[in-house]
Amino acid sequence: MIRILHVNSSARTIGSASRAGGEMVVAALVARHEGASVTTREAAAEAAFLTEDWIEASFTSADARSGEQNDRLAVSDRLAKEVLEADILVLSVSMYNFNISGAMKTWIDQIARPGLTFRPDPEHTYVGLATGKVAYLVVATGETPIGGDMDFATPYLKHVLGFLGITDVTFVSADMTVTDNAAVQNKLEVQIRALFP
Ligand SMILES: Cc1cc2nc3c(=O)[nH]c(=O)nc-3n(C[C@H](O)[C@H](O)[C@H](O)COP(=O)(O)O)c2cc1C
């Protein structure tokens, strides 16, 4: 059975292009993979800022952690496990201030775990451990063109997912939402039809 993990990060629950686009991608994936399971998460509700305790626990090897340290990492463990167990990630990304939202960044901070989703290698580079999955990233912007000089969101997402071992990344653009909702919807439909003919 194919497991799909869909993570929303828009603060908007109504009129969000990234949510709408993510749901369209999920629907297309479910139509393609009969019996697929879908887990949907709200980044803002699930993740929290990293704390000093969290960092110390995260960099302590699993067999040396105290019960309290394990408790500190419980949410992170669960979120990282969901990523590791997923075959397909669908990230609904809103651009805020030329980058991803704080909610999405916080979710990423929680899933990037030494020894779990990445590990240092002897060459002092990193090996991503969340391999064998594909990711669809639906990115909504108001006026900033995706791929342009002011888009710091998509290069960052590609880099950080690659760092975790997720290199098969497809972007679905919902940019320029400020212009015309119907045009954005149409653009989403065209891209998703092309991805899932
Ligand atoms: C706090 C905030 C910051 C934003 N910053 C940008 C920005 O830097 N560039 C841009 O093109 N749009 C910006 N926007 C517009 C959003 O990217 C746009 O409304 C997008 O559709 C939001 O995603 P959503 O439709 O999924 O909610 C911003 C919106 C908010 C609320």
The ligand as an SDF file (V2000), in Angstrom:
LIG
                    3D

 31 33  0  0  0  0  0  0  0  0999 V2000
    2.6400   37.2560    6.0400 C   0  0  0  0  0  0  0  0  0  0  0  0
    2.6130   37.1250    4.5490 C   0  0  0  0  0  0  0  0  0  0  0  0
    3.7590   37.3140    3.8280 C   0  0  0  0  0  0  0  0  0  0  0  0
    3.7490   37.1750    2.4430 C   0  0  0  0  0  0  0  0  0  0  0  0
    4.8910   37.3350    1.7430 N   0  0  0  0  0  0  0  0  0  0  0  0
    4.8750   37.1790    0.4090 C   0  0  0  0  0  0  0  0  0  0  0  0
    6.0700   37.2930   -0.3680 C   0  0  0  0  0  0  0  0  0  0  0  0
    7.1510   37.5370    0.1430 O   0  0  0  0  0  0  0  0  0  0  0  0
    5.9940   37.1180   -1.6920 N   0  0  0  0  0  0  0  0  0  0  0  0
    4.8150   36.8250   -2.3070 C   0  0  0  0  0  0  0  0  0  0  0  0
    4.8000   36.6510   -3.5150 O   0  0  0  0  0  0  0  0  0  0  0  0
    3.6890   36.6820   -1.6050 N   0  0  0  0  0  0  0  0  0  0  0  0
    3.6890   36.8620   -0.2780 C   0  0  0  0  0  0  0  0  0  0  0  0
    2.5530   36.7070    0.4350 N   0  0  0  0  0  0  0  0  0  0  0  0
    1.3370   36.2660   -0.2800 C   0  0  0  0  0  0  0  0  0  0  0  0
    1.1790   34.7550   -0.1880 C   0  0  0  0  0  0  0  0  0  0  0  0
    2.3350   34.0840   -0.6300 O   0  0  0  0  0  0  0  0  0  0  0  0
   -0.0010   34.3190   -1.0390 C   0  0  0  0  0  0  0  0  0  0  0  0
   -1.1700   34.9070   -0.5070 O   0  0  0  0  0  0  0  0  0  0  0  0
   -0.1330   32.8350   -1.0970 C   0  0  0  0  0  0  0  0  0  0  0  0
   -1.2420   32.5400   -1.9060 O   0  0  0  0  0  0  0  0  0  0  0  0
   -0.2800   32.2620    0.2930 C   0  0  0  0  0  0  0  0  0  0  0  0
   -0.4770   30.8700    0.2550 O   0  0  0  0  0  0  0  0  0  0  0  0
   -1.9490   30.2600    0.4720 P   0  0  0  0  0  0  0  0  0  0  0  0
   -2.7800   30.7270   -0.7060 O   0  0  0  0  0  0  0  0  0  0  0  0
   -1.7680   28.8000    0.4770 O   0  0  0  0  0  0  0  0  0  0  0  0
   -2.4810   30.7970    1.7510 O   0  0  0  0  0  0  0  0  0  0  0  0
    2.5370   36.8510    1.7830 C   0  0  0  0  0  0  0  0  0  0  0  0
    1.3760   36.6510    2.5320 C   0  0  0  0  0  0  0  0  0  0  0  0
    1.4090   36.7910    3.9050 C   0  0  0  0  0  0  0  0  0  0  0  0
    0.1420   36.5620    4.6870 C   0  0  0  0  0  0  0  0  0  0  0  0
  1  2  1  0
  2  3  1  0
  2 30  2  0
  3  4  2  0
  4  5  1  0
  4 28  1  0
  5  6  2  0
  6  7  1  0
  6 13  1  0
  7  8  2  0
  7  9  1  0
  9 10  1  0
 10 11  2  0
 10 12  1  0
 12 13  2  0
 13 14  1  0
 14 15  1  0
 14 28  1  0
 15 16  1  0
 16 17  1  0
 16 18  1  0
 18 19  1  0
 18 20  1  0
 20 21  1  0
 20 22  1  0
 22 23  1  0
 23 24  1  0
 24 25  2  0
 24 26  1  0
 24 27  1  0
 28 29  2  0
 29 30  1  0
 30 31  1  0
M  END
$$$$
